[in-house]
Each structure stands twice: as C-alpha cells, then as structure tokens.
Amino acid sequence: MLTIESNLQAVQGAISAACLTYARSPGSVTLIAVSKTFGAEAVQAAYTAGQRQFGENYAQECADKAQALRAACPGIIWHFIGPLQSNKTQLVAAHCDWVHSIDRLKIAERLAAQRGPEQARLQVCLQVNVSGEASKSGVAPEEVAALASEVVKLERLQLRGLMAIPEPAAELEMQRKPFARLAALMAQLNTQGYALDTLSMGMSADMQAAIAEGATLVRVGSAIFGARTKIM
Ligand SMILES: *Cc1c(COP(=O)(O)O)cnc(C)c1O
C-alpha cells in the first residue's frame, strides 16, 4: 500500500513535469486513477494518499466498489471509462459521476432516463475512434458532430468533451498525432457553439504525449496500482 502512495506521487510528479515542458498551467491536468481489477482496499490506499478521482471499466465492479467505499471514502468521483452495454447503464447511472465512453445515442438516452432526479447531471464524454481500427470502440471522427448534437439535448447529461484510446505507439511523436486529432475535433465542435472543456486522453504509456496535446483528464492504471494480472 505504501507502493501505491509512492507511485501516485511519481505519477503526479510526471504530470507536473509534462505541464512544465509543454507550457500547460499546473493544475490543468487531472489524474484519474484507474483501479479496474484491483480491490476496494487498493482504492482506499490511494484515497488515503489523497487521490479522489477513480476510473473503472466494468459496471458491476464499479458499483460494488462505490457501495463498499461510500462510508469510508466520502467524496470519491467515479469515472466509467469502459465499453458500456445497454443492460449495464442502470448501474452506471446510479453509481458514477462521469462516463467517458459514450459512442452511440442509445446508450446516452438510457443513461439520461435512468439518472435520478436527485442526482447531479451525469458528466459525459464522447469516445472517438481516432486511430480507425476496426476492433476499437468509439464513434468515427466524421460522426462526432452528429452524435454531439443529440447528446447535448439530453437534460440529465452534461456533455463535457471527447475521449480516445489510440493505437499504441512507441515514439512520442507518433503518440501525439491521434491526440492532436482529438484536440482538433473538440476545437472544431467549440467553433460550432459548444463549450466543451474536457479531453480525456493519455494512459500510463502515453501520458506525456497526451498532455503535450492538451489532455485535461489522464487515465492511469498500472503506473499506480501495478500490472493487472486478473482477466475479467
Ligand atoms: C485500463 C485503462 C486505462 C489505464 O491503462 P494503464 O495502461 O494501466 O494506465 C485507461 N483508460 C482506459 C479506457 C482503460 O481501459
């Protein structure tokens, strides 16, 4: 558990260093600790070290951790970042604060219908398939504007920005390209009257490149919690 604390410090240090290198103001990049496959005790260790934003990929696992930690760890912000099927939207609407992986209108409509009137609006990002791989989820770049124009009408949701998981690349310069594409897409939407402020991009292996291109939320798992061994 001390490892989690020192890993968190190292990641925060790397974020600060990247902000300095790329002339980003300190505090403009928020770290989401991706705790998928790790237990509630790992989340609690990170919480004790000061971390408040957590990311999860599996709806049931996220709901279980949120319930288990509600009393012990008040103020956690839960981000749902994984692929979302229709039959899991209820769990996510009930337990999460953010959803990064909206890639079709039907999912957004279900989340909006299931979000309780007593809850804050669900904060959402549209996931964009910036690398164009057949296997990855996300809306095609040329379809983002149409999806945004529908999602923005859903009153229980607040459209905040875009998210992407690009194809892995070893070199920083290659990593930057898809992130630059995502940033340009958001800028383009903002010229059409949106006020989007969130670019969810960058993981353990490509965080620097994402920060260079304007990431506001970075989603980091293994650099904090260690390698994932569990297969879900
Ligand atoms: C697992 C996951 C992460 C974290 O990945 P690491 O390589 O462990 O940092 C970030 N984003 C999404 C969508 C993920 O599924």
The ligand as a Gaussian input file, in Angstrom:
#p B3LYP/6-31G(d) Opt

LIG

0 1
 C       -7.195000       0.253000     -18.346000
 C       -7.471000       1.582000     -18.926000
 C       -6.649000       2.687000     -18.642000
 C       -5.394000       2.597000     -17.812000
 O       -4.418000       1.908000     -18.521000
 P       -2.903000       1.768000     -17.952000
 O       -2.129000       1.378000     -19.131000
 O       -2.965000       0.729000     -16.889000
 O       -2.519000       3.088000     -17.411000
 C       -7.015000       3.908000     -19.174000
 N       -8.105000       4.058000     -19.941000
 C       -8.913000       3.026000     -20.229000
 C      -10.117000       3.256000     -21.065000
 C       -8.615000       1.762000     -19.745000
 O       -9.416000       0.749000     -20.064000

